[in-house]
Amino acid sequence: MPRLLVRRPSPRLADGELTHLDRVPVDPALALDQWHGYVDAFRRRGWQVTEVAPADEHPDGVFVEDTVVVFDDLAVITSPGAPSRRGETAGTAAALDVLGVERAAITEPGHLDGGDVLKIGRTAWVGASARTDAEGIAQLTALLTPRGWTVVSVPVTAVLHLKSGVTALPDGTVVGHPPLVDDPSRFPRFLPVPEEHGTAVVDLGPGPDGRPSVIMSADAPRTAELFAARGLDVVTVPITEFEKLEGCVTCLSVRLRTL
């Protein structure tokens, strides 16, 4: 059974880091309701959910994806680029230890956020962003090359993380909203989407009828229609309060498929 790591939002969510967006009011109660809806969508599809210990002192702690990236049976604990977020990794590491997952770590002076890593097949596309630097990418490359992975660095300037601008459908097609993507031609297959919040999808695995299934923001109905027309089973969830903080459906969880 596939497993999902999540961490419930902090009451201080509204104080989270912002890089490319202006700060607007965030409703913590609504955010918690939306988080439960997101997690329940995975549970309904058969995912076993593990909650990382709350980190209420960290406003961005709900974006657990940034603290670890999983490659097969190896979990790589990251070294977040924002100093305010570096305390978030301890809780994630502890949860992985309880599950018995092998882990490694990116260490100072390197920095790497999980949101900058897009895995397609055996290639890890890594965003060189404001949060992920050359040393962090070099350390990740050293960890993954002996395991048969290829690491490709791509520039990220228009959005916070690589996966704020692009993600991938289950067949490996990269999707993104062109104004948010530095160079779509870097990817072998790129499908432009019409809405900013349609850039992020998470592969849910086979749907009830066997079709490939994805979860995405409810705030991109035209993109949802585009994906459905390609034969995908599309599940939409409202995540407005997290989108106000440069979050998306990928940021809110980490998938462990080998447990």
N, C-alpha and C positions, 0 to 999 in steps of 0.2 A: 504493500500500500504506500503510495507517495505521501511524503510528509511536508508540512509547511511550517516554517518558523515565522512568528509574528510577535510584535510587542505593542501593547495597547497605548494609545496616545496619552501624553502627559497633560495634566491640567494647564500647564504653561505652554501648550502648543502654539498659541498666538505669538509667542516671543521667538519663534524659530528663525533661523538664518534666512536672509533673502539676498539674492545677487542680481537678478534681472527683472524682478517685479517690484512695483511699489507696494508698501504695506497697506493692507485693508483689514477691516475687522474679521476675526475668526471666531466662530461659535464653538467652544470646546464641547458642549453637550451634543450639538449636532455632529461634530466630528466623531465623537464616541459612537453615536448611533450609526454613522456611515461606516465606521471601522467594523462594527459588528456585522453589518450587512455584507461587507467585503469578505470577511472571514467565513460567514455562513455560506456564501456562494461557493467557496471551495469545499466546505464540509458536505454540501449537497452533491458535489461531484466525487465524493469518496476520498477526499484528502484528509489525512490525520493531522490535526493542528497541535503544535507545541508552542506555548507562549514563553518567550524570553522574559525574565524577571522585569517588572516595571522599572523605568528609570525616570521618575517624575522630575528629577532635577535637570534633565536634559530635554529641552523643548522639542528637539528634532528626533528623539529616540524612537518614535513610531516608524521612522524611515529606516527600518532594520536592514534593508538590502545594502545600505552603504557600509555596513560593518563586516560583511563576509561575502565571499564569492565561492561557490562550490563547483569543483571540477571532478566529475566522477565521484570517487570516494574521499577526495581531499577537500577540506574546507580551508580557505585562505582568509585569515583574519586581516582586515585592512588597517591602514593607518590614515584616518580621515584628514582631509586637507584643512578643514576648519578647526582651529584649536578648541572651540567650544564643544566639539563632537567627539573628541578623542577618548572621553570617558565612557562612551557608549559600547565600546568593543568588549569590555570585560564581561558584561552580562551575556552577550552572544557566545563568547568563548565558553562560559560556564554551562550554558544550555547544550552546546555541542559536546562537551565532555560528558554530560549525563547521558547523552545519546550514544556515546562511544565512537564519535566521528574523528578520524584522523585530521589533524590540523597543522597548518604552518602559519606564518605571519609576515606581513610587510612591516619593516621596522624603520625608525628614524635613521637617517634624514629623509627617507623616502615617504611619499604620501600617495595614497590611492583610495578612492571611494568606489564602493561596489556599483554605484549607479553609472560609472564610466565603463563598465565591462559588459559587452554584448557577445554572447556565445552563440555561434552558428556552426553546427557540426563540430569539428575539432579545431576551429579557429576562434580565438578570443580577440575581438575588436576592442581596443582600449582607447578611450578618449583622453587626449592630452588637454586637460581643462584647467580651470582655476583651482580645482580640488585634487587633481591627479598630475604628478610631475614625472619627469624623465627617470628619476631614480626609482620611484615606485613602479613604473612600467618595467624597468630593467630587472628589479627584484622578482616581479611576477613572471617575466620571461624565463629567468633562471630556474624558477620553481616548475614551470609548466613544460619547457622544452624536453626534459628527460621523460616526461609522461606522454609525449606524442602530440602536444598541442602546438599550434602556431599562434604567436601573438603579433597583432598588427596595430600600430598606433595611428590614430586619426585625429585631426585637429577639431577642437570644440570651442567655439567662441560665442555663438549666438544664444546658447542655453547653458543651464547649470551643469548638466551631465550629458554624456553621450546618449543615454537612454531617455533623456528629456526630449531629444530630437528624433531618435530613431529606435525602433525595436524590430523584431522579426516575427513573421507568421510561422506556423508550424512547418511549412515547407521550405523555410529558409529565406523567403523573400523579405528584404528589408523594407520597412514602411516608415514614412516620415512626411512632415509638412515642409515643403521645400524652403520657405523662408527661415526655418529653424535648423537647416542642415548645411554645414560648411561646404561639403563637396559630395553630393549624392553619387557621383561617378566612381567614387572609391569602392562602392559595393557592387558585386557581380550582378545582383538583381535588385532594383529599387522601384518601389511602387509609391508614387506621391499620393497623399491623402488630403482631403479638402479642409480639414479642421485641425487646429492646434492641439486640441485634446484627443485627437484620434491617433496621435503618434505612438501611444503606448498600449501594448497588448501583453498579456501573459498567457502562455500555453496551458490550458486546463487539462490536456489529454483528450482521449476520445470522449465524445458526448454520448448521450443515451442511445442515439441511433448509429453510433460508430463513426460519425463525422469528426474531423479535427475541431477542437473547441477552443475559444479564447475568451478571456475576460477583459473588458475595457471600460473606459469612462462613459457614463450615460450622457455626457455633455458633447458627444460627437455623433449625432444620429445619422448624418450622411455617410460618415466613414463606416459606421456599423452596417449600413445598407451595402456599401461597397464590398465589405468583407463577406457578408452573407451571400452576395451574388457570386463570390468566388467559391462557394460551397462550404463555408465555415459555419459552425454553430456558435453564435455570438451571444455572450452573456454580458449585460451592461449593469454597472453599479454607479450610484451617485457618490462622488468623492470631492465635491466642491471645496470643502474646507481644507483639504490637503493640496488641492490645485492652487489655492491662494498662496501656498508656501512653496511653490515650485515642485510639488509632489505629484505622483501619478500612480497607476495601478502596480507598476513594477516595484516602486520604492517600498511598498507596505508589506513585503513578504520575501522570504527566501525559500526556494524549493529544494527539497532533498529527495531525489528520485531513487537512490540506491538503498534506502532503509526499508 
